[in-house]
Amino acid sequence: MKSKTVLLEGPFCQPCIRKLLKYVKSVDGIVDAKVNIVAGLLIVYFEKDIDIIKVKAAVEEAGFNFLGVGG
């Protein structure tokens, strides 16, 4: 399984995080996702290549700011 780390900014309340995870997990190819609220990171897990533009759209639709992809 592969992963990408997304830097984000947004409201880190529990309902907001649930919404973010719901939106991100609906992106084709995403197997799982986790949020590190202390570091402001979203880690997405996938088996096949994913379209990071779709991940960005899901993050922004959930009300978060997509700041870029980390290491």
PDB file of N, CA, C and O in Angstrom:
ATOM      1  N   MET A   1       0.849  -1.173   0.000  1.00  0.00           N
ATOM      2  CA  MET A   1       0.000   0.000   0.000  1.00  0.00           C
ATOM      3  C   MET A   1       0.897   1.239   0.000  1.00  0.00           C
ATOM      4  O   MET A   1       1.911   1.284   0.696  1.00  0.00           O
ATOM      5  N   LYS A   2       0.515   2.228  -0.779  1.00  0.00           N
ATOM      6  CA  LYS A   2       1.249   3.490  -0.870  1.00  0.00           C
ATOM      7  C   LYS A   2       0.525   4.549  -0.041  1.00  0.00           C
ATOM      8  O   LYS A   2      -0.635   4.379   0.334  1.00  0.00           O
ATOM      9  N   SER A   3       1.231   5.640   0.236  1.00  0.00           N
ATOM     10  CA  SER A   3       0.586   6.743   0.955  1.00  0.00           C
ATOM     11  C   SER A   3       1.142   8.074   0.472  1.00  0.00           C
ATOM     12  O   SER A   3       2.256   8.158  -0.044  1.00  0.00           O
ATOM     13  N   LYS A   4       0.336   9.105   0.653  1.00  0.00           N
ATOM     14  CA  LYS A   4       0.750  10.483   0.406  1.00  0.00           C
ATOM     15  C   LYS A   4       0.326  11.296   1.616  1.00  0.00           C
ATOM     16  O   LYS A   4      -0.711  11.036   2.226  1.00  0.00           O
ATOM     17  N   THR A   5       1.139  12.278   1.950  1.00  0.00           N
ATOM     18  CA  THR A   5       0.833  13.166   3.062  1.00  0.00           C
ATOM     19  C   THR A   5       0.437  14.522   2.504  1.00  0.00           C
ATOM     20  O   THR A   5       1.149  15.108   1.689  1.00  0.00           O
ATOM     21  N   VAL A   6      -0.702  15.006   2.955  1.00  0.00           N
ATOM     22  CA  VAL A   6      -1.233  16.289   2.502  1.00  0.00           C
ATOM     23  C   VAL A   6      -1.172  17.275   3.663  1.00  0.00           C
ATOM     24  O   VAL A   6      -1.634  16.982   4.766  1.00  0.00           O
ATOM     25  N   LEU A   7      -0.609  18.422   3.407  1.00  0.00           N
ATOM     26  CA  LEU A   7      -0.580  19.494   4.399  1.00  0.00           C
ATOM     27  C   LEU A   7      -1.897  20.245   4.291  1.00  0.00           C
ATOM     28  O   LEU A   7      -2.318  20.625   3.199  1.00  0.00           O
ATOM     29  N   LEU A   8      -2.542  20.455   5.428  1.00  0.00           N
ATOM     30  CA  LEU A   8      -3.818  21.160   5.369  1.00  0.00           C
ATOM     31  C   LEU A   8      -4.018  22.089   6.539  1.00  0.00           C
ATOM     32  O   LEU A   8      -3.325  22.029   7.555  1.00  0.00           O
ATOM     33  N   GLU A   9      -4.989  22.944   6.354  1.00  0.00           N
ATOM     34  CA  GLU A   9      -5.347  23.942   7.358  1.00  0.00           C
ATOM     35  C   GLU A   9      -6.864  23.963   7.399  1.00  0.00           C
ATOM     36  O   GLU A   9      -7.526  23.928   6.361  1.00  0.00           O
ATOM     37  N   GLY A  10      -7.398  24.019   8.587  1.00  0.00           N
ATOM     38  CA  GLY A  10      -8.852  24.058   8.646  1.00  0.00           C
ATOM     39  C   GLY A  10      -9.371  23.867  10.050  1.00  0.00           C
ATOM     40  O   GLY A  10      -8.609  23.855  11.017  1.00  0.00           O
ATOM     41  N   PRO A  11     -10.661  23.719  10.148  1.00  0.00           N
ATOM     42  CA  PRO A  11     -11.288  23.505  11.451  1.00  0.00           C
ATOM     43  C   PRO A  11     -11.105  22.046  11.870  1.00  0.00           C
ATOM     44  O   PRO A  11     -11.610  21.143  11.202  1.00  0.00           O
ATOM     45  N   PHE A  12     -10.393  21.810  12.963  1.00  0.00           N
ATOM     46  CA  PHE A  12     -10.090  20.447  13.374  1.00  0.00           C
ATOM     47  C   PHE A  12     -11.020  19.932  14.474  1.00  0.00           C
ATOM     48  O   PHE A  12     -10.589  19.172  15.341  1.00  0.00           O
ATOM     49  N   CYS A  13     -12.284  20.338  14.445  1.00  0.00           N
ATOM     50  CA  CYS A  13     -13.258  19.777  15.378  1.00  0.00           C
ATOM     51  C   CYS A  13     -13.636  18.375  14.878  1.00  0.00           C
ATOM     52  O   CYS A  13     -13.456  18.066  13.701  1.00  0.00           O
ATOM     53  N   GLN A  14     -14.148  17.549  15.753  1.00  0.00           N
ATOM     54  CA  GLN A  14     -14.458  16.167  15.376  1.00  0.00           C
ATOM     55  C   GLN A  14     -15.453  16.060  14.214  1.00  0.00           C
ATOM     56  O   GLN A  14     -15.223  15.268  13.300  1.00  0.00           O
ATOM     57  N   PRO A  15     -16.553  16.832  14.214  1.00  0.00           N
ATOM     58  CA  PRO A  15     -17.468  16.743  13.067  1.00  0.00           C
ATOM     59  C   PRO A  15     -16.789  17.150  11.753  1.00  0.00           C
ATOM     60  O   PRO A  15     -17.077  16.577  10.702  1.00  0.00           O
ATOM     61  N   CYS A  16     -15.897  18.129  11.813  1.00  0.00           N
ATOM     62  CA  CYS A  16     -15.188  18.583  10.606  1.00  0.00           C
ATOM     63  C   CYS A  16     -14.248  17.501  10.094  1.00  0.00           C
ATOM     64  O   CYS A  16     -14.147  17.285   8.887  1.00  0.00           O
ATOM     65  N   ILE A  17     -13.567  16.828  10.997  1.00  0.00           N
ATOM     66  CA  ILE A  17     -12.650  15.759  10.605  1.00  0.00           C
ATOM     67  C   ILE A  17     -13.426  14.589  10.012  1.00  0.00           C
ATOM     68  O   ILE A  17     -12.993  14.006   9.017  1.00  0.00           O
ATOM     69  N   ARG A  18     -14.556  14.239  10.600  1.00  0.00           N
ATOM     70  CA  ARG A  18     -15.384  13.161  10.049  1.00  0.00           C
ATOM     71  C   ARG A  18     -15.820  13.499   8.629  1.00  0.00           C
ATOM     72  O   ARG A  18     -15.792  12.646   7.742  1.00  0.00           O
ATOM     73  N   LYS A  19     -16.225  14.755   8.421  1.00  0.00           N
ATOM     74  CA  LYS A  19     -16.637  15.198   7.088  1.00  0.00           C
ATOM     75  C   LYS A  19     -15.466  15.105   6.114  1.00  0.00           C
ATOM     76  O   LYS A  19     -15.625  14.615   4.995  1.00  0.00           O
ATOM     77  N   LEU A  20     -14.297  15.570   6.531  1.00  0.00           N
ATOM     78  CA  LEU A  20     -13.104  15.511   5.686  1.00  0.00           C
ATOM     79  C   LEU A  20     -12.802  14.069   5.286  1.00  0.00           C
ATOM     80  O   LEU A  20     -12.587  13.784   4.108  1.00  0.00           O
ATOM     81  N   LEU A  21     -12.785  13.168   6.249  1.00  0.00           N
ATOM     82  CA  LEU A  21     -12.474  11.771   5.957  1.00  0.00           C
ATOM     83  C   LEU A  21     -13.513  11.145   5.037  1.00  0.00           C
ATOM     84  O   LEU A  21     -13.166  10.361   4.154  1.00  0.00           O
ATOM     85  N   LYS A  22     -14.772  11.481   5.233  1.00  0.00           N
ATOM     86  CA  LYS A  22     -15.835  10.965   4.361  1.00  0.00           C
ATOM     87  C   LYS A  22     -15.601  11.412   2.919  1.00  0.00           C
ATOM     88  O   LYS A  22     -15.683  10.602   1.996  1.00  0.00           O
ATOM     89  N   TYR A  23     -15.313  12.682   2.726  1.00  0.00           N
ATOM     90  CA  TYR A  23     -15.101  13.215   1.382  1.00  0.00           C
ATOM     91  C   TYR A  23     -13.858  12.614   0.739  1.00  0.00           C
ATOM     92  O   TYR A  23     -13.886  12.216  -0.425  1.00  0.00           O
ATOM     93  N   VAL A  24     -12.772  12.548   1.496  1.00  0.00           N
ATOM     94  CA  VAL A  24     -11.513  12.040   0.936  1.00  0.00           C
ATOM     95  C   VAL A  24     -11.623  10.549   0.606  1.00  0.00           C
ATOM     96  O   VAL A  24     -11.137  10.109  -0.436  1.00  0.00           O
ATOM     97  N   LYS A  25     -12.252   9.777   1.480  1.00  0.00           N
ATOM     98  CA  LYS A  25     -12.384   8.338   1.232  1.00  0.00           C
ATOM     99  C   LYS A  25     -13.291   8.033   0.049  1.00  0.00           C
ATOM    100  O   LYS A  25     -13.279   6.915  -0.465  1.00  0.00           O
ATOM    101  N   SER A  26     -14.075   9.009  -0.389  1.00  0.00           N
ATOM    102  CA  SER A  26     -14.936   8.798  -1.559  1.00  0.00           C
ATOM    103  C   SER A  26     -14.173   8.968  -2.875  1.00  0.00           C
ATOM    104  O   SER A  26     -14.702   8.645  -3.939  1.00  0.00           O
ATOM    105  N   VAL A  27     -12.944   9.468  -2.817  1.00  0.00           N
ATOM    106  CA  VAL A  27     -12.124   9.642  -4.021  1.00  0.00           C
ATOM    107  C   VAL A  27     -11.694   8.264  -4.524  1.00  0.00           C
ATOM    108  O   VAL A  27     -11.232   7.426  -3.751  1.00  0.00           O
ATOM    109  N   ASP A  28     -11.852   8.044  -5.817  1.00  0.00           N
ATOM    110  CA  ASP A  28     -11.505   6.767  -6.434  1.00  0.00           C
ATOM    111  C   ASP A  28     -10.049   6.400  -6.154  1.00  0.00           C
ATOM    112  O   ASP A  28      -9.138   7.186  -6.414  1.00  0.00           O
ATOM    113  N   GLY A  29      -9.846   5.199  -5.622  1.00  0.00           N
ATOM    114  CA  GLY A  29      -8.499   4.707  -5.356  1.00  0.00           C
ATOM    115  C   GLY A  29      -8.050   4.835  -3.918  1.00  0.00           C
ATOM    116  O   GLY A  29      -7.107   4.156  -3.510  1.00  0.00           O
ATOM    117  N   ILE A  30      -8.703   5.693  -3.132  1.00  0.00           N
ATOM    118  CA  ILE A  30      -8.320   5.865  -1.725  1.00  0.00           C
ATOM    119  C   ILE A  30      -8.845   4.676  -0.928  1.00  0.00           C
ATOM    120  O   ILE A  30     -10.037   4.370  -0.962  1.00  0.00           O
ATOM    121  N   VAL A  31      -7.946   4.011  -0.212  1.00  0.00           N
ATOM    122  CA  VAL A  31      -8.303   2.856   0.605  1.00  0.00           C
ATOM    123  C   VAL A  31      -8.609   3.280   2.040  1.00  0.00           C
ATOM    124  O   VAL A  31      -9.525   2.752   2.670  1.00  0.00           O
ATOM    125  N   ASP A  32      -7.831   4.240   2.550  1.00  0.00           N
ATOM    126  CA  ASP A  32      -8.012   4.720   3.919  1.00  0.00           C
ATOM    127  C   ASP A  32      -7.401   6.111   4.033  1.00  0.00           C
ATOM    128  O   ASP A  32      -6.646   6.542   3.162  1.00  0.00           O
ATOM    129  N   ALA A  33      -7.731   6.801   5.104  1.00  0.00           N
ATOM    130  CA  ALA A  33      -7.179   8.133   5.353  1.00  0.00           C
ATOM    131  C   ALA A  33      -7.158   8.370   6.856  1.00  0.00           C
ATOM    132  O   ALA A  33      -8.038   7.908   7.583  1.00  0.00           O
ATOM    133  N   LYS A  34      -6.151   9.089   7.305  1.00  0.00           N
ATOM    134  CA  LYS A  34      -6.004   9.445   8.716  1.00  0.00           C
ATOM    135  C   LYS A  34      -5.637  10.919   8.806  1.00  0.00           C
ATOM    136  O   LYS A  34      -5.017  11.471   7.896  1.00  0.00           O
ATOM    137  N   VAL A  35      -6.025  11.552   9.912  1.00  0.00           N
ATOM    138  CA  VAL A  35      -5.704  12.958  10.134  1.00  0.00           C
ATOM    139  C   VAL A  35      -4.850  13.078  11.391  1.00  0.00           C
ATOM    140  O   VAL A  35      -5.150  12.479  12.424  1.00  0.00           O
ATOM    141  N   ASN A  36      -3.783  13.860  11.285  1.00  0.00           N
ATOM    142  CA  ASN A  36      -2.956  14.218  12.439  1.00  0.00           C
ATOM    143  C   ASN A  36      -3.251  15.690  12.707  1.00  0.00           C
ATOM    144  O   ASN A  36      -2.719  16.569  12.028  1.00  0.00           O
ATOM    145  N   ILE A  37      -4.103  15.958  13.703  1.00  0.00           N
ATOM    146  CA  ILE A  37      -4.539  17.335  13.932  1.00  0.00           C
ATOM    147  C   ILE A  37      -3.428  18.209  14.505  1.00  0.00           C
ATOM    148  O   ILE A  37      -3.418  19.417  14.271  1.00  0.00           O
ATOM    149  N   VAL A  38      -2.502  17.627  15.244  1.00  0.00           N
ATOM    150  CA  VAL A  38      -1.404  18.400  15.826  1.00  0.00           C
ATOM    151  C   VAL A  38      -0.495  18.946  14.727  1.00  0.00           C
ATOM    152  O   VAL A  38      -0.080  20.104  14.769  1.00  0.00           O
ATOM    153  N   ALA A  39      -0.193  18.102  13.746  1.00  0.00           N
ATOM    154  CA  ALA A  39       0.716  18.492  12.665  1.00  0.00           C
ATOM    155  C   ALA A  39      -0.007  19.114  11.472  1.00  0.00           C
ATOM    156  O   ALA A  39       0.638  19.667  10.581  1.00  0.00           O
ATOM    157  N   GLY A  40      -1.348  19.031  11.445  1.00  0.00           N
ATOM    158  CA  GLY A  40      -2.097  19.552  10.304  1.00  0.00           C
ATOM    159  C   GLY A  40      -1.871  18.726   9.049  1.00  0.00           C
ATOM    160  O   GLY A  40      -1.674  19.262   7.958  1.00  0.00           O
ATOM    161  N   LEU A  41      -1.905  17.400   9.227  1.00  0.00           N
ATOM    162  CA  LEU A  41      -1.635  16.499   8.112  1.00  0.00           C
ATOM    163  C   LEU A  41      -2.796  15.554   7.857  1.00  0.00           C
ATOM    164  O   LEU A  41      -3.493  15.128   8.778  1.00  0.00           O
ATOM    165  N   LEU A  42      -2.981  15.245   6.605  1.00  0.00           N
ATOM    166  CA  LEU A  42      -3.900  14.203   6.161  1.00  0.00           C
ATOM    167  C   LEU A  42      -3.036  13.173   5.451  1.00  0.00           C
ATOM    168  O   LEU A  42      -2.289  13.517   4.534  1.00  0.00           O
ATOM    169  N   ILE A  43      -3.130  11.920   5.863  1.00  0.00           N
ATOM    170  CA  ILE A  43      -2.384  10.857   5.196  1.00  0.00           C
ATOM    171  C   ILE A  43      -3.397   9.988   4.474  1.00  0.00           C
ATOM    172  O   ILE A  43      -4.309   9.434   5.088  1.00  0.00           O
ATOM    173  N   VAL A  44      -3.226   9.876   3.163  1.00  0.00           N
ATOM    174  CA  VAL A  44      -4.125   9.051   2.364  1.00  0.00           C
ATOM    175  C   VAL A  44      -3.383   7.795   1.930  1.00  0.00           C
ATOM    176  O   VAL A  44      -2.210   7.847   1.558  1.00  0.00           O
ATOM    177  N   TYR A  45      -4.082   6.670   1.984  1.00  0.00           N
ATOM    178  CA  TYR A  45      -3.524   5.373   1.625  1.00  0.00           C
ATOM    179  C   TYR A  45      -4.246   4.863   0.387  1.00  0.00           C
ATOM    180  O   TYR A  45      -5.465   4.986   0.271  1.00  0.00           O
ATOM    181  N   PHE A  46      -3.480   4.288  -0.538  1.00  0.00           N
ATOM    182  CA  PHE A  46      -4.065   3.835  -1.796  1.00  0.00           C
ATOM    183  C   PHE A  46      -3.272   2.658  -2.355  1.00  0.00           C
ATOM    184  O   PHE A  46      -2.092   2.485  -2.051  1.00  0.00           O
ATOM    185  N   GLU A  47      -3.940   1.854  -3.177  1.00  0.00           N
ATOM    186  CA  GLU A  47      -3.317   0.705  -3.830  1.00  0.00           C
ATOM    187  C   GLU A  47      -2.844   1.078  -5.231  1.00  0.00           C
ATOM    188  O   GLU A  47      -1.738   0.725  -5.641  1.00  0.00           O
ATOM    189  N   LYS A  48      -3.696   1.794  -5.957  1.00  0.00           N
ATOM    190  CA  LYS A  48      -3.339   2.216  -7.315  1.00  0.00           C
ATOM    191  C   LYS A  48      -3.128   3.726  -7.301  1.00  0.00           C
ATOM    192  O   LYS A  48      -3.517   4.405  -6.351  1.00  0.00           O
ATOM    193  N   ASP A  49      -2.516   4.242  -8.349  1.00  0.00           N
ATOM    194  CA  ASP A  49      -2.262   5.684  -8.401  1.00  0.00           C
ATOM    195  C   ASP A  49      -3.558   6.474  -8.261  1.00  0.00           C
ATOM    196  O   ASP A  49      -4.609   6.061  -8.750  1.00  0.00           O
ATOM    197  N   ILE A  50      -3.464   7.606  -7.591  1.00  0.00           N
ATOM    198  CA  ILE A  50      -4.627   8.463  -7.377  1.00  0.00           C
ATOM    199  C   ILE A  50      -4.402   9.809  -8.050  1.00  0.00           C
ATOM    200  O   ILE A  50      -3.272  10.209  -8.331  1.00  0.00           O
ATOM    201  N   ASP A  51      -5.502  10.488  -8.296  1.00  0.00           N
ATOM    202  CA  ASP A  51      -5.461  11.833  -8.874  1.00  0.00           C
ATOM    203  C   ASP A  51      -5.447  12.834  -7.718  1.00  0.00           C
ATOM    204  O   ASP A  51      -6.466  13.045  -7.062  1.00  0.00           O
ATOM    205  N   ILE A  52      -4.300  13.440  -7.476  1.00  0.00           N
ATOM    206  CA  ILE A  52      -4.167  14.354  -6.336  1.00  0.00           C
ATOM    207  C   ILE A  52      -5.071  15.575  -6.493  1.00  0.00           C
ATOM    208  O   ILE A  52      -5.439  16.199  -5.497  1.00  0.00           O
ATOM    209  N   ILE A  53      -5.430  15.921  -7.717  1.00  0.00           N
ATOM    210  CA  ILE A  53      -6.363  17.034  -7.950  1.00  0.00           C
ATOM    211  C   ILE A  53      -7.736  16.692  -7.364  1.00  0.00           C
ATOM    212  O   ILE A  53      -8.421  17.566  -6.834  1.00  0.00           O
ATOM    213  N   LYS A  54      -8.134  15.428  -7.459  1.00  0.00           N
ATOM    214  CA  LYS A  54      -9.416  15.004  -6.875  1.00  0.00           C
ATOM    215  C   LYS A  54      -9.344  15.010  -5.349  1.00  0.00           C
ATOM    216  O   LYS A  54     -10.321  15.340  -4.676  1.00  0.00           O
ATOM    217  N   VAL A  55      -8.194  14.648  -4.814  1.00  0.00           N
ATOM    218  CA  VAL A  55      -8.005  14.711  -3.359  1.00  0.00           C
ATOM    219  C   VAL A  55      -8.088  16.163  -2.902  1.00  0.00           C
ATOM    220  O   VAL A  55      -8.743  16.468  -1.906  1.00  0.00           O
ATOM    221  N   LYS A  56      -7.428  17.050  -3.625  1.00  0.00           N
ATOM    222  CA  LYS A  56      -7.463  18.488  -3.308  1.00  0.00           C
ATOM    223  C   LYS A  56      -8.900  18.999  -3.324  1.00  0.00           C
ATOM    224  O   LYS A  56      -9.311  19.733  -2.425  1.00  0.00           O
ATOM    225  N   ALA A  57      -9.663  18.609  -4.347  1.00  0.00           N
ATOM    226  CA  ALA A  57     -11.060  19.043  -4.454  1.00  0.00           C
ATOM    227  C   ALA A  57     -11.879  18.536  -3.269  1.00  0.00           C
ATOM    228  O   ALA A  57     -12.704  19.274  -2.731  1.00  0.00           O
ATOM    229  N   ALA A  58     -11.663  17.290  -2.858  1.00  0.00           N
ATOM    230  CA  ALA A  58     -12.395  16.726  -1.723  1.00  0.00           C
ATOM    231  C   ALA A  58     -12.047  17.454  -0.430  1.00  0.00           C
ATOM    232  O   ALA A  58     -12.925  17.735   0.386  1.00  0.00           O
ATOM    233  N   VAL A  59     -10.763  17.758  -0.244  1.00  0.00           N
ATOM    234  CA  VAL A  59     -10.311  18.488   0.949  1.00  0.00           C
ATOM    235  C   VAL A  59     -10.981  19.860   1.004  1.00  0.00           C
ATOM    236  O   VAL A  59     -11.498  20.266   2.045  1.00  0.00           O
ATOM    237  N   GLU A  60     -10.967  20.562  -0.114  1.00  0.00           N
ATOM    238  CA  GLU A  60     -11.543  21.909  -0.154  1.00  0.00           C
ATOM    239  C   GLU A  60     -13.064  21.879  -0.036  1.00  0.00           C
ATOM    240  O   GLU A  60     -13.656  22.770   0.573  1.00  0.00           O
ATOM    241  N   GLU A  61     -13.698  20.863  -0.613  1.00  0.00           N
ATOM    242  CA  GLU A  61     -15.156  20.740  -0.503  1.00  0.00           C
ATOM    243  C   GLU A  61     -15.569  20.485   0.947  1.00  0.00           C
ATOM    244  O   GLU A  61     -16.659  20.875   1.363  1.00  0.00           O
ATOM    245  N   ALA A  62     -14.698  19.832   1.708  1.00  0.00           N
ATOM    246  CA  ALA A  62     -14.973  19.562   3.123  1.00  0.00           C
ATOM    247  C   ALA A  62     -14.721  20.780   4.005  1.00  0.00           C
ATOM    248  O   ALA A  62     -14.990  20.740   5.206  1.00  0.00           O
ATOM    249  N   GLY A  63     -14.202  21.873   3.418  1.00  0.00           N
ATOM    250  CA  GLY A  63     -14.015  23.106   4.174  1.00  0.00           C
ATOM    251  C   GLY A  63     -12.602  23.344   4.687  1.00  0.00           C
ATOM    252  O   GLY A  63     -12.382  24.227   5.516  1.00  0.00           O
ATOM    253  N   PHE A  64     -11.646  22.565   4.200  1.00  0.00           N
ATOM    254  CA  PHE A  64     -10.249  22.711   4.614  1.00  0.00           C
ATOM    255  C   PHE A  64      -9.449  23.364   3.496  1.00  0.00           C
ATOM    256  O   PHE A  64      -9.856  23.341   2.335  1.00  0.00           O
ATOM    257  N   ASN A  65      -8.312  23.945   3.852  1.00  0.00           N
ATOM    258  CA  ASN A  65      -7.392  24.501   2.861  1.00  0.00           C
ATOM    259  C   ASN A  65      -6.321  23.467   2.555  1.00  0.00           C
ATOM    260  O   ASN A  65      -5.650  22.972   3.460  1.00  0.00           O
ATOM    261  N   PHE A  66      -6.164  23.146   1.285  1.00  0.00           N
ATOM    262  CA  PHE A  66      -5.140  22.221   0.805  1.00  0.00           C
ATOM    263  C   PHE A  66      -3.870  23.031   0.602  1.00  0.00           C
ATOM    264  O   PHE A  66      -3.823  23.900  -0.268  1.00  0.00           O
ATOM    265  N   LEU A  67      -2.835  22.756   1.399  1.00  0.00           N
ATOM    266  CA  LEU A  67      -1.605  23.544   1.338  1.00  0.00           C
ATOM    267  C   LEU A  67      -0.514  22.895   0.496  1.00  0.00           C
ATOM    268  O   LEU A  67       0.494  23.531   0.188  1.00  0.00           O
ATOM    269  N   GLY A  68      -0.705  21.651   0.128  1.00  0.00           N
ATOM    270  CA  GLY A  68       0.281  20.962  -0.701  1.00  0.00           C
ATOM    271  C   GLY A  68       0.497  19.533  -0.255  1.00  0.00           C
ATOM    272  O   GLY A  68      -0.077  19.068   0.730  1.00  0.00           O
ATOM    273  N   VAL A  69       1.348  18.846  -1.015  1.00  0.00           N
ATOM    274  CA  VAL A  69       1.664  17.452  -0.728  1.00  0.00           C
ATOM    275  C   VAL A  69       3.050  17.392  -0.112  1.00  0.00           C
ATOM    276  O   VAL A  69       4.009  17.958  -0.638  1.00  0.00           O
ATOM    277  N   GLY A  70       3.137  16.695   1.016  1.00  0.00           N
ATOM    278  CA  GLY A  70       4.417  16.552   1.697  1.00  0.00           C
ATOM    279  C   GLY A  70       5.134  15.291   1.270  1.00  0.00           C
ATOM    280  O   GLY A  70       4.749  14.647   0.295  1.00  0.00           O
ATOM    281  N   GLY A  71       6.177  14.940   2.003  1.00  0.00           N
ATOM    282  CA  GLY A  71       7.003  13.786   1.670  1.00  0.00           C
ATOM    283  C   GLY A  71       6.388  12.473   1.924  1.00  0.00           C
ATOM    284  O   GLY A  71       7.011  11.441   1.674  1.00  0.00           O
TER     285      GLY A  71
END
